[in-house]
Amino acid sequence: MSYPLVKRVSHRMLGEMLRMMLNELVYFDLTLEEGRTLSRAFTAVAYDWRRTDFIYLSPLGGDDEFSAAVTQDGVHVETADGGHHLNWDDVTELAERLAVE
């Protein structure tokens, strides 16, 4: 499997959701609206990374918050298991997948 990726999952209370996977162990379950919101944020920083230095989202469907520093090289996501870097190609791909899944 190639990461990062987005796939549809079902939540027993929230229904249809998106799972944004950064690798086998690091993922975020997002409602469809949260996925679209994160897609817009990713698109904005990929277009002009200098306009913001941080992205934050507290998804309803999971226990982990999404927090990422925006840098010249991409987005650095902080997780309980440490940091995970997404280059601009990864960020753009996730933005597209979160918008259409």
MARPARO-557374 format. One record per residue: residue number from 0; chain; y, z, x of N, C-alpha, C, O in turn. Coordinates in nm, 3 decimals, padded with zeros to 5 digits. Each point is the difference from the previous one (the first is absolute). Layout:
- nr	kette	npy	npz	npx	capy	capz	capx	cpy	cpz	cpx	opy	opz	opx
- NUM	A	Y	Z	X	Y	Z	X	Y	Z	X	Y	Z	X
...
//
This chain:
- nr	kette	npy	npz	npx	capy	capz	capx	cpy	cpz	cpx	opy	opz	opx
- 0	A	-00.117	00.000	00.083	00.117	00.000	-00.083	00.125	00.000	00.088	00.004	00.066	00.104
- 1	A	00.095	-00.140	-00.146	00.123	-00.010	00.076	00.108	00.089	-00.063	00.025	-00.007	-00.120
- 2	A	00.037	00.088	00.201	00.102	00.093	-00.049	00.137	-00.041	00.052	00.008	-00.064	00.105
- 3	A	00.097	00.098	-00.174	00.007	00.074	-00.125	-00.041	-00.089	-00.117	00.004	-00.123	00.009
- 4	A	-00.043	00.187	-00.120	-00.036	-00.075	-00.119	00.036	00.078	-00.125	00.026	00.120	00.005
- 5	A	-00.026	-00.190	-00.117	00.028	00.061	-00.130	-00.110	-00.043	-00.094	-00.035	-00.118	-00.007
- 6	A	-00.021	00.214	-00.067	-00.101	-00.034	-00.100	00.022	00.084	-00.124	00.061	00.107	00.005
- 7	A	-00.110	-00.158	-00.116	00.011	00.072	-00.127	-00.110	00.106	-00.007	-00.114	-00.023	00.039
- 8	A	00.153	00.140	-00.091	-00.094	00.108	-00.023	00.032	00.061	-00.136	00.106	-00.024	-00.058
- 9	A	-00.199	00.102	00.009	00.021	00.066	-00.129	00.009	00.150	00.021	-00.079	00.059	00.074
- 10	A	00.175	00.002	-00.140	00.016	00.145	00.004	-00.040	00.053	-00.137	00.038	-00.058	-00.102
- 11	A	-00.112	00.166	00.097	-00.052	00.048	-00.129	00.109	00.041	-00.098	-00.022	-00.006	-00.121
- 12	A	00.138	00.047	00.169	00.109	00.040	-00.089	00.114	-00.103	-00.007	00.062	-00.019	-00.105
- 13	A	-00.036	-00.048	00.217	00.116	-00.090	00.008	-00.034	-00.146	-00.023	00.089	-00.084	-00.011
- 14	A	-00.217	00.053	00.003	-00.042	-00.139	-00.026	00.005	-00.088	00.124	-00.031	00.045	00.110
- 15	A	00.069	-00.170	-00.130	00.003	-00.101	00.107	00.104	00.038	00.107	00.115	00.030	-00.032
- 16	A	-00.158	-00.033	00.158	00.088	00.036	00.111	-00.023	-00.096	00.115	-00.092	-00.082	-00.002
- 17	A	00.177	00.094	00.103	-00.014	-00.076	00.124	-00.031	00.096	00.114	00.063	00.105	00.011
- 18	A	-00.158	-00.142	00.072	-00.029	00.079	00.120	00.050	-00.080	00.120	-00.053	-00.106	00.031
- 19	A	00.156	00.159	00.034	00.053	-00.061	00.121	-00.070	00.065	00.118	00.020	00.118	00.028
- 20	A	-00.103	-00.196	00.040	-00.082	00.052	00.110	00.057	-00.045	00.134	00.017	-00.120	00.024
- 21	A	00.013	00.217	00.062	00.050	-00.032	00.134	-00.116	-00.014	00.098	00.009	-00.075	00.097
- 22	A	-00.118	00.147	-00.122	-00.127	-00.014	00.071	-00.108	00.062	-00.089	00.028	00.032	-00.116
- 23	A	-00.149	-00.014	00.167	-00.109	00.052	-00.083	00.028	00.139	-00.056	-00.043	00.033	-00.110
- 24	A	00.116	00.047	00.185	00.021	00.140	-00.037	00.137	00.030	-00.058	00.017	00.101	-00.068
- 25	A	00.080	-00.185	00.093	00.138	00.025	-00.043	00.035	-00.095	-00.114	00.008	-00.121	00.018
- 26	A	00.014	00.179	-00.137	00.037	-00.080	-00.115	00.087	00.081	-00.095	00.003	00.123	00.003
- 27	A	00.068	-00.197	-00.088	00.088	00.060	-00.099	-00.031	-00.063	-00.135	00.002	-00.122	-00.013
- 28	A	-00.031	00.204	-00.088	-00.021	-00.049	-00.136	00.134	00.001	-00.073	00.067	00.103	-00.008
- 29	A	-00.030	-00.219	-00.044	00.130	-00.020	-00.061	-00.015	-00.051	-00.143	-00.089	-00.082	-00.028
- 30	A	00.173	00.128	-00.062	00.005	-00.063	-00.131	00.053	-00.142	00.021	00.053	-00.031	00.106
- 31	A	-00.069	-00.054	-00.206	00.049	-00.137	00.014	00.150	-00.003	00.024	00.049	-00.081	00.079
- 32	A	00.024	00.168	-00.147	00.146	00.006	00.020	00.035	00.052	00.140	00.093	-00.051	00.063
- 33	A	-00.166	00.150	-00.014	00.023	00.049	00.136	-00.027	-00.110	00.102	00.071	-00.012	00.099
- 34	A	-00.174	-00.068	-00.124	-00.031	-00.113	00.088	00.115	-00.099	00.004	00.037	-00.047	00.107
- 35	A	00.018	00.015	-00.224	00.114	-00.092	-00.004	00.123	00.060	00.068	00.074	-00.072	00.068
- 36	A	-00.053	00.202	-00.085	00.114	00.067	00.065	-00.014	-00.005	00.152	00.096	-00.032	00.070
- 37	A	-00.215	00.063	-00.021	-00.023	-00.004	00.145	00.009	-00.143	00.052	00.048	-00.023	00.111
- 38	A	-00.092	-00.073	-00.190	00.013	-00.141	00.037	00.147	-00.036	00.021	00.034	-00.066	00.099
- 39	A	00.051	00.108	-00.191	00.144	-00.030	00.014	00.059	00.068	00.123	00.082	-00.058	00.070
- 40	A	-00.124	00.181	-00.043	00.050	00.071	00.119	-00.046	-00.071	00.127	00.079	-00.019	00.093
- 41	A	-00.206	-00.022	-00.088	-00.051	-00.072	00.117	00.075	-00.132	00.019	00.035	-00.036	00.112
- 42	A	-00.011	-00.035	-00.221	00.072	-00.127	00.009	00.140	00.021	00.054	00.048	-00.076	00.084
- 43	A	00.018	00.180	-00.133	00.138	00.028	00.043	00.006	00.031	00.150	00.087	-00.052	00.070
- 44	A	-00.176	00.137	-00.022	00.006	00.036	00.143	-00.047	-00.115	00.089	00.046	-00.013	00.113
- 45	A	-00.138	-00.069	-00.162	-00.044	-00.115	00.079	00.113	-00.102	00.013	00.012	-00.068	00.101
- 46	A	00.070	00.059	-00.205	00.113	-00.093	00.001	00.111	00.050	00.093	00.058	-00.079	00.073
- 47	A	-00.029	00.209	-00.076	00.104	00.056	00.085	-00.033	00.146	00.031	00.041	00.091	-00.072
- 48	A	-00.115	-00.069	00.179	-00.049	00.133	00.035	00.111	00.097	00.037	-00.022	00.121	00.001
- 49	A	00.140	-00.169	00.028	00.110	00.086	00.043	00.064	00.076	-00.116	00.076	00.095	00.023
- 50	A	-00.104	-00.134	-00.147	00.068	00.059	-00.116	-00.056	00.137	-00.040	00.067	00.074	-00.072
- 51	A	-00.185	-00.040	00.116	-00.057	00.131	-00.033	-00.088	00.045	00.116	-00.048	-00.082	00.078
- 52	A	00.027	00.211	-00.069	-00.085	00.049	00.109	-00.124	00.073	-00.050	-00.079	00.049	00.080
- 53	A	00.062	-00.042	-00.214	-00.113	00.076	-00.052	-00.038	-00.047	-00.141	00.087	-00.032	-00.081
- 54	A	-00.217	00.028	00.053	-00.053	-00.030	-00.133	-00.085	00.119	-00.042	-00.082	00.049	00.078
- 55	A	00.102	-00.003	-00.200	-00.077	00.113	-00.051	-00.043	-00.026	-00.144	00.077	-00.051	-00.081
- 56	A	-00.202	00.086	00.050	-00.052	-00.011	-00.136	-00.104	00.109	-00.019	-00.085	00.021	00.087
- 57	A	00.091	00.049	-00.198	-00.100	00.102	-00.034	-00.084	-00.054	-00.115	00.034	00.021	-00.116
- 58	A	-00.146	-00.089	00.147	-00.080	-00.063	-00.104	-00.064	00.100	-00.096	-00.040	00.109	00.039
- 59	A	00.032	-00.148	-00.165	-00.061	00.084	-00.103	-00.151	00.016	00.018	-00.055	00.107	-00.028
- 60	A	-00.011	-00.212	00.073	-00.146	-00.002	00.000	-00.067	00.062	00.120	-00.123	-00.001	00.008
- 61	A	00.198	00.055	00.087	-00.062	00.056	00.119	00.071	00.125	00.045	00.107	00.034	-00.049
- 62	A	-00.168	00.034	00.142	00.057	00.123	00.054	00.093	-00.025	00.118	00.079	00.087	00.037
- 63	A	-00.087	-00.206	00.021	00.078	-00.031	00.119	00.128	-00.074	-00.035	00.000	-00.091	-00.082
- 64	A	00.109	00.130	00.145	00.126	-00.070	-00.016	00.004	-00.116	00.099	-00.065	00.004	00.105
- 65	A	00.142	-00.106	-00.138	00.020	-00.112	00.091	00.136	00.019	00.064	00.103	-00.004	-00.068
- 66	A	-00.102	00.023	00.199	00.127	00.011	00.073	-00.012	-00.084	00.126	-00.099	00.008	00.074
- 67	A	00.202	-00.088	-00.051	-00.005	-00.092	00.112	00.138	-00.019	00.060	00.099	-00.014	-00.071
- 68	A	-00.095	00.015	00.203	00.123	-00.028	00.072	00.010	-00.151	00.023	-00.097	-00.065	00.038
- 69	A	00.214	00.011	-00.062	00.025	-00.142	00.021	00.057	-00.017	00.140	00.099	00.063	00.035
- 70	A	-00.164	-00.148	00.044	00.043	-00.024	00.137	00.021	-00.149	00.022	-00.028	-00.081	-00.088
- 71	A	00.076	00.047	00.203	00.021	-00.141	00.034	-00.131	-00.077	00.001	-00.002	-00.120	-00.028
- 72	A	-00.109	00.187	00.058	-00.131	-00.064	00.012	-00.081	00.000	-00.128	-00.105	-00.064	-00.006
- 73	A	00.151	00.134	-00.097	-00.076	00.008	-00.124	00.018	00.134	-00.066	00.107	00.060	00.007
- 74	A	-00.213	-00.012	-00.070	00.004	00.124	-00.075	-00.107	00.094	00.055	-00.116	-00.039	00.014
- 75	A	00.156	00.162	00.018	-00.094	00.099	00.054	-00.029	00.102	-00.111	00.086	00.081	-00.035
- 76	A	-00.209	-00.086	-00.019	-00.040	00.085	-00.111	-00.057	00.131	00.053	-00.088	00.001	00.086
- 77	A	00.141	00.110	-00.138	-00.052	00.132	00.037	-00.106	00.042	-00.101	00.024	-00.005	-00.121
- 78	A	-00.139	00.047	00.170	-00.108	00.047	-00.087	-00.053	00.132	00.053	00.035	00.042	00.111
- 79	A	-00.119	00.023	-00.190	-00.062	00.125	00.044	-00.087	-00.022	00.123	-00.021	00.092	00.079
- 80	A	-00.029	-00.213	-00.062	-00.085	-00.034	00.114	00.078	-00.057	00.118	-00.060	-00.049	00.096
- 81	A	00.193	00.054	-00.102	00.082	-00.053	00.107	00.078	-00.121	-00.047	00.002	-00.033	-00.119
- 82	A	00.062	-00.033	00.213	00.082	-00.116	-00.032	-00.078	-00.129	-00.003	-00.105	-00.013	00.062
- 83	A	00.158	-00.083	-00.136	-00.061	-00.133	-00.008	00.113	-00.102	-00.002	00.087	00.005	-00.087
- 84	A	-00.087	-00.098	00.182	00.107	-00.098	00.011	-00.035	-00.128	-00.076	-00.111	-00.052	00.013
- 85	A	00.206	00.002	-00.092	-00.011	-00.129	-00.066	00.105	-00.092	00.059	00.119	00.029	-00.006
- 86	A	-00.163	-00.141	00.064	00.099	-00.095	00.052	00.061	-00.077	-00.117	-00.043	00.017	-00.114
- 87	A	00.142	-00.100	00.140	00.070	-00.068	-00.107	-00.090	-00.095	-00.078	00.020	-00.019	-00.120
- 88	A	-00.118	-00.042	00.185	-00.096	-00.084	-00.073	-00.081	00.083	-00.099	-00.023	-00.042	-00.114
- 89	A	-00.020	00.161	00.157	-00.073	00.091	-00.089	00.087	00.042	-00.118	-00.046	00.002	-00.115
- 90	A	00.171	00.033	00.143	00.093	00.045	-00.104	00.021	-00.112	-00.103	-00.003	00.025	-00.120
- 91	A	00.024	-00.147	00.167	00.022	-00.114	-00.089	-00.124	-00.028	-00.084	00.010	-00.027	-00.119
- 92	A	-00.126	00.033	00.182	-00.126	-00.023	-00.073	-00.021	00.107	-00.108	-00.039	-00.033	-00.112
- 93	A	00.063	00.159	00.147	-00.014	00.106	-00.100	00.099	-00.017	-00.114	-00.034	00.022	-00.116
- 94	A	00.156	-00.061	00.147	00.101	-00.022	-00.103	-00.048	-00.107	-00.099	00.014	00.017	-00.121
- 95	A	-00.069	-00.125	00.173	-00.050	-00.109	-00.087	-00.117	00.048	-00.084	-00.006	-00.027	-00.120
- 96	A	-00.087	00.097	00.181	-00.121	00.043	-00.073	00.032	00.107	-00.104	-00.057	-00.001	-00.109
- 97	A	00.147	00.092	00.140	00.037	00.105	-00.096	00.073	-00.060	-00.120	-00.007	00.054	-00.110
- 98	A	00.078	-00.164	00.132	00.076	-00.062	-00.108	-00.089	-00.077	-00.097	00.031	-00.008	-00.119
- 99	A	-00.142	-00.048	00.168	-00.081	-00.088	-00.085	-00.132	00.060	-00.044	-00.060	-00.052	-00.094
- 100	A	00.014	00.155	00.156	-00.132	00.057	-00.037	00.006	00.068	-00.135	-00.100	00.053	-00.046
//
